[in-house]
């Protein structure tokens, strides 16, 4: 007769396997701030978000706001050109 695991032990192992795989797939939330062109001015948007954090008439004002947020969360500021390309990346991370 072969030694088989008890069904409760097998169930526990399956649950542990499920939770471990879920944890490894879970994306870490980033706080990188993007300064992007928006309507008649500029906007600050957190990476991965569709929603705008703040709107500004001047790019310099948007950059200041993005820098404050990035410093608070130890993230990066990604400044875009009016054409959409990346102009500059400023890192406040560890």
C-alpha positions as CSV (number, residue, x, y, z in Angstrom):
1,X,0.0,0.0,0.0
2,X,1.5,3.4,-1.0
3,X,1.8,6.2,1.4
4,X,-0.5,9.0,0.4
5,X,-1.0,12.3,1.9
6,X,-4.1,12.9,3.9
7,X,-6.7,15.0,2.1
8,X,-6.6,17.9,4.6
9,X,-2.8,18.2,4.0
10,X,-3.2,18.1,0.3
11,X,-5.9,20.8,0.5
12,X,-3.6,23.0,2.6
13,X,-0.8,22.6,0.1
14,X,-3.1,23.5,-2.8
15,X,-4.2,26.6,-1.0
16,X,-0.6,27.6,-0.2
17,X,0.4,27.1,-3.8
18,X,-2.6,29.3,-5.0
19,X,-1.7,32.2,-2.6
20,X,2.0,32.0,-3.3
21,X,1.4,32.2,-7.1
22,X,-1.1,35.0,-6.6
23,X,1.4,37.0,-4.6
24,X,4.1,36.7,-7.2
25,X,1.8,37.9,-10.0
26,X,0.6,40.9,-8.0
27,X,2.0,44.1,-9.5
28,X,3.7,46.5,-7.2
29,X,1.9,49.9,-7.4
30,X,4.2,52.6,-8.8
31,X,4.0,56.3,-7.9
32,X,5.9,57.6,-10.9
33,X,4.5,60.9,-11.9
34,X,4.1,61.8,-15.6
35,X,3.9,65.4,-16.8
36,X,1.9,65.2,-20.0
37,X,0.3,67.6,-22.5
38,X,-3.4,68.1,-21.8
39,X,-6.0,70.2,-23.6
40,X,-4.8,73.8,-23.4
41,X,-2.0,73.1,-20.9
42,X,-0.3,70.3,-18.9
43,X,-1.3,67.6,-16.5
44,X,0.2,65.4,-13.9
45,X,-0.8,61.8,-14.0
46,X,0.4,58.9,-11.9
47,X,1.8,56.0,-14.0
48,X,-0.9,53.5,-14.8
49,X,-3.8,55.8,-14.1
50,X,-6.2,57.2,-16.7
51,X,-7.4,59.9,-14.2
52,X,-5.5,63.2,-14.1
53,X,-4.0,64.2,-10.7
54,X,-3.9,67.9,-11.5
55,X,-4.1,70.3,-14.5
56,X,-1.9,73.3,-15.1
57,X,-1.5,76.1,-17.6
58,X,2.3,75.9,-17.6
59,X,4.6,72.9,-17.8
60,X,6.9,74.3,-15.1
61,X,4.0,74.4,-12.6
62,X,3.0,70.8,-13.5
63,X,6.7,69.7,-13.0
64,X,6.8,71.3,-9.6
65,X,3.6,69.5,-8.5
66,X,5.0,66.2,-9.9
67,X,8.3,66.7,-8.1
68,X,6.5,67.2,-4.8
69,X,4.5,64.0,-5.3
70,X,7.5,62.0,-6.4
71,X,9.6,63.1,-3.4
72,X,6.8,62.1,-1.1
73,X,6.6,58.6,-2.6
74,X,10.2,58.2,-3.6
75,X,9.3,57.8,-7.2
76,X,10.3,59.3,-10.6
77,X,9.1,62.3,-12.6
78,X,8.8,61.6,-16.3
79,X,8.4,64.9,-18.3
80,X,6.9,64.6,-21.7
81,X,7.3,66.9,-24.7
82,X,4.3,68.6,-26.3
83,X,4.6,65.9,-29.0
84,X,4.3,63.2,-26.4
85,X,7.8,61.9,-26.4
86,X,9.8,61.7,-23.1
87,X,12.0,64.8,-22.5
88,X,13.5,64.0,-19.1
89,X,13.3,61.6,-16.2
90,X,14.1,62.8,-12.6
91,X,14.5,60.1,-10.0
92,X,13.7,60.5,-6.3
93,X,13.8,56.8,-5.5
94,X,16.2,55.0,-3.3
